[in-house]
Amino acid sequence: MNVFRKGNKELIKDLNRSIVIDLVRLQGNVSRTDIAKVTGLGLSTITNIIEELIKENLVTEVGTGDSHGGRKPVLLKFNGDYGVIVGMKIEKQEVKMCLSNLEGNILHKHQFSYTTKEAMQLTTVIIEQLEGFIKRNESGSKVVGIGIATPGLVDQENNEVVYSPILKMDHGDLKPIGRHFDVPLMIDNDANVFALAEKWIGAGREYRNFIGVTVGAGVGAGIVIDHTLFRGDFGGAGELGHITINQGDRLCYCGQRGCLELYASDPYLVHEAERMVAIGVPTLIDSFHPITPESVVMAAQKGDQYAQELLEKQGENLALGIKNMIHLFNPEAVILGGEGLRENDFLLKGMQKELAVHFFIRHPRKLQFKTSQLGEDVWLIGACALVVSHLFKVPIYK
């Protein structure tokens, strides 16, 4: 349980420092006077904080701005190269990792596969791989934190994957990774990490309220309300894949029947494609062995009507779940991403068809629908954003 710090001079100083760092970090090229105007803090307070940050090399002076009478203001910029962050995405049988500066610029990337046997000792395998990766890419900046994106239900306080059917992981303890490298370790569900990446340097920057939706091996959502990621009571908010859309139908691994994930994820595509081939539907999918989500998309792109219709149906199903979230949260935008997109227009066509009608459709402020432009790096960027948000959060708790 978090305990609030007492409202003394030290807390006020830390709060003011955090506010100033965030402003310089997010806006850049601002003067001391600009900071005072935006924050309402006294110029002497701002000057003292900035001098400390310059000494610590967190902030640098980068020239002068235009003068409106008097001396030209000295401009300040956050030093994104103060430290490097490890960003990581754990997937089924594969781990991707990167080194990034504090502004989300990826410097180096690495990925490795792991076997079913290694999965039992995945934390040890990650530590070994990460040690070699960092040594190969030494820089003048020290590693200041590690962020990890993972599918499944996550316990952030204890750095534990409570349950992930995709990884086949139950109570996976990731704490040893942070302890080994002696840096802060932050973990979160991959859909939340996706939304953080979009909010940090992606399409989400222009929205106060939006929902990031990911589709692939599973279906998930990261919910941003008033510029802040909404996690719910224990981090479980946004389990879009387990909204029930067909009660009494197929059994999901979560124990419910008719979950959205059964009708909108990669396994749905494979299941339905195999069923079509089994009953003799004349589809190009039959020429692919084994059948994969990628092969369904390839058949569709070659003009196979059955594959196209299947992808459109997947899109319609996904949109049914998204509409439920639209009606619950009334977001400004929905940002779609994940490996399930695969640069095919058929899934998007099905989604747009279903999303053409919803309760808010007549309101003059139209819902914006966008696809992520961050590519496969979105997960790594979001994992790094986890660390940055931790390093520079307002320190109100003990």
N, C-alpha and C positions, 0 to 999 in steps of 0.2 A: 504494500500500500504506500502511495506517495504521500509525503508529508510536506506541507507548505513551509517555506523559509519565513522567518520573521521579517517584518518590514523595517529593517534598520538601514543605516547608511551604506553598508557593504552591498546589500541587495539592490538598493537604488542605483549604486554605481555599476553593478553588473548588468542590470536591466538597461541602463543608458548605453553602456558599451555594446551590448548585444543589438540594440536598436540601430546604433551607428554603423556597426559592421554590416548588418543586413542591408541597410540603405546603400552603402558604398558598393557592396557585393552585387546587389541586384540592379542598381542603376548605373554605376560607373561614371567616371568623368564628372564628378560633382565637387563643388567648392565647400569650404567650411560654412560659408554663409547660406548656401543652398540647404545644407543639412540642418542648420539651425531653423530655417524657415519651415521645413517639412516636419521636423520633430517637435518644434516648440521649445527645444532646449536652449539654454543660454550659450552665447558664442564662446565664453570662457570655458564652459563645460565641454563643448565640442572640441575646442582647441586642445585641452588636456587629454581627452580620449584619443584624438588623432595622433598626438605626439607619442603616446604609448604604443599605438598600433604601428606607427612608422618604425619605432625602435624594435618592435617584435617582427618587423618585415611582413606584416599582414596587409599593410596599406602602403602605397607609394605615391609620390607626387609626379604627375605626368604632363607638366606644362601649365599654361595659363589660358583662361577663358577670355571672352569679350568683356570689356569694361563699359559700365554704364555711368561713368564719371568716377574719377579716382583711380586707384591702383587696380591692375588686372587681377582677378581672383586666381589663386593657385588651385588647379584641378587634382582630384584624388582618384585613385583606382585601386580596387582590391587586387592583391597579388595572388592570382590563381595558382601560381607555381610554388606557393609556400610549402605545400606538401602534396603527396600523391595518395590516391585512394585505390584500394582493390575492390573492383566490382565483380560479382560472380552470379551466374545463373546455373542452378542445378536442374538437369533434365534427366529423363529416363535414359540411362546408360551413357550420358555425356555431361560434362561440366565445361562451361565457357567462363573465361575470366579475362579481366583487363586491368591495366593501370591507367588511371585518369588523373588529371589535375583537378583543382577544386572548382573549376568552372565547367566541368563535364566534357572536356576535350580528351578523347581517348588517345593515349600515347602508345600502348602496346596491347596486343591481344594474344590469347592462347586458348586452346581447347583440347580436351582429352576424353577418351572413352573409358568406361570402366565395366567390368564384368559383373555378373550376378553374384559371384563369390566376393568380389571387391566391395560390392554394395553393402555387405555386412560390416565393413570397416571403412566406410566412405570418408569419414572425418580424417582418418589417418592418411588415406590416399590423397585427399585434398591438400593437407598440410605438406606432404612430400612434393606434390606438383607445384604448389604455390611457392615453396622455398626456392626451387629451381627457377621458376618464372621470374621472381623478384631479383635473384642473383644475376640472371642473364640480362636484365634490363635496369641495372643500377643507374640512378640519377642523383643529382645534387640534392633532391628533396627527399625527405623521409616519409615512410608510409604512416599515415595518421589515422587510418581506420579501414575496416573491411565491411562491405555490404553484400548481402546474399539474397537473391530472389529464388523462391522455391514454390512449386505447386503444393496445394494442400492447406491444411489448417495449421497456423503458426502461433506459438506462444512467444511473443516478443520479449517479455520480461525475463524468461529463462533461456532464450536463444535455442528453442527446441521446435522441431517439426512434430507436432502432436500426432498428425495423421495425414498421410499422402498416398492414396491408392495408385496414383500415377507412378510414384517412385517406389511403391510397395514399402513405405517407411512408416514405422509406428514408434513414436517417442524417440525420434532421432536427435541426439544431443550434439549441437554444433559449437558449444562453448569452448571446447579445447582449441578450436582454431584461433579465437581471439586471445586466449591465454598463451598459446605458443608464440604468437607474434607480439604479444604485450601491447595491443592496441584495442580501441573500442570495436566491438562486433555488433552489427545491426542486421537482423533478418526480417523478411516480410513475405507475404504471399505475392506471387508473381503478378497478379492483376493489380494489386496496390502499387507495386513497383512500376508497372506500366504507366499508371496514372501519374505517379511522381515524376517520371521522365518527361511525360507530355507537359506537365505543369512547369517543370524546370526550364527546358529548352525546346519544347515541341509546340504543337498546336494549342495546348491547354493554357499557354501563357496569356492569351487574350480573353480567357473566360474566368469568371468568379465561381461559377457552378457548372460542373460538367461530369459526365460519366465516361470512363475509359472501359471499353469492352474488349476482351481478348477471346479469340476462338482458335482452337487447335486440338491438342489431346484432351482438353477440357474446355469449359466455358466459364469465364469469370468477369468480375467488374470491379473497378476501383472508383469510389465515389468521392468527388471533391466538392465540398460545400464551403462557401465563403473563403476560398483560396486554401482550404485545409482538408487534408485527407480524412474522411470519416471512416473509422475502423469498427465502430460498434463497441459493445461491452468488453470483449476480449480479442478483438481483431477479426471477427468472423463476418463482418458486413461485406456485402457484395458477392455472396455466393449465388450468382445468377444462374449457374448451371443446375442448381437444385430447386429452382422454382418449378412447381408442378404444372405442366400444361396438358397432361393427358391422364387424368386420375384413373387408377385401376388398370393401367396398361403395363408395359414392361417394367421389370424390377431393376432399380438402380443399385450400384454398389453401396450407396449410403443407407439402403433399407427402405427408401420410399419407392413408389411406383410413378411412372410418367414424368420423371425429371426432364427438364429442357436439354440437359447434356446428352440424353439418350437420342435426341432428334436434331442436334445442331453441332456436334463435335466431329472430329476426325473418325472416331470409331463408328459413328452413325453412317458416314459415307461408305466406309469399308463394308459394314454389315449389309447395307442396302444394295451395294454393288454386287456383293457375293450372292445375295438373294436373287437379283435379276439374272445373273449368269446361270444360277442353279435351275431356274424355271425356264431357261431357254430364250430369254429376251435377246434379240439380235443387236447386241451392243458391242462396240469396239473394246469395251472394258475386258471382254473375254480373252483378248490377245495378250493381256498383261498377267504375269504370274510371278510373285504373288500380287494380289490386288492391293493397292495402297491409295491413300488420298491423292498423292501426286499422279498416279495413273488415271484416276477418275478425271482429274483436271486436264490431263493430256488428251484423253478421249474426247472430252468436251471441246477442247480447242481444235481438234481435228474434224469437228462438225457432227459428232455423235449426239443426236437429239436426246437420247435417254440419259446420257451423262449430264448434258446441259440441264435437263429438267430436274435431275436429282440434286444438282448444286443449287438450282433456284429454290427447290423445296427446302433444302437446308437453310438457305437465307431467309425464307419465309418463317420457318420455325424459330430461328434465332431472333428475328424481329418481334415475334410474339412475346418472348421474354423481355426484350428491350423495351417494348411498349409498356409492360408492367412497371418497369423502373421509371420510365418517363412520367407515367401517371402518379407514381409515388413521390418522386423527387423534383419534377418540373425543372430539369436542367436547361441551361442555355445551349448545350451541345452534347453530342455523343461522338466519341472518338474511337474508331474501330482499329484493332491491330491483332497481331498474332500470326503464327505460321499457317493458320487455316485459311488466310486470304489467298496466298500463293499467286498473286497477280492475275486472278481470274475475275471476269466481270459478271459471271453467272450468279454467284452467291450474292454479290452486291445488288444485282438486278432483282433477285427475290426479296432481299431486305427492303429495298426502296419501294417495291410494290406493296408490301405489307405495312410499311411505315407511312404510306401516303394517307392513311386514315388513323387518327387518334383524337382524343377528346380536346386537345389544345389546338387543333389544326386551324381553327378560325381566328385565333388570336393574332394580332398584327406582329407580335414578336415571334418570329418563326424559329423553330428548333433547327440548329445547325448540325449537319451530319458530315463528319470528316473521317478520312482514313489516315493513320499515322504515317509520317514521312521520315521517321527515324530508323526504319529498316530493322534488321535483326539486332542492331546495337541497342535498341530501346531498353532491353532488360538490363544490360550492363550499365547504361546511363542511369536508369532508375535505381539500381543497387548502389551506385555512387551517390545519388541524390539522398538516399537513406542516411548515409554517413554525414554528408554536408548539413542536412537538416538537424542532425544530432549535435554536430560540432558547434553550430551557431544558433541553437535554440535559446529562447529566453529562459534563464536559469531560476525558475520560481520554486523548484522542488529541491529538497535536501538530497 
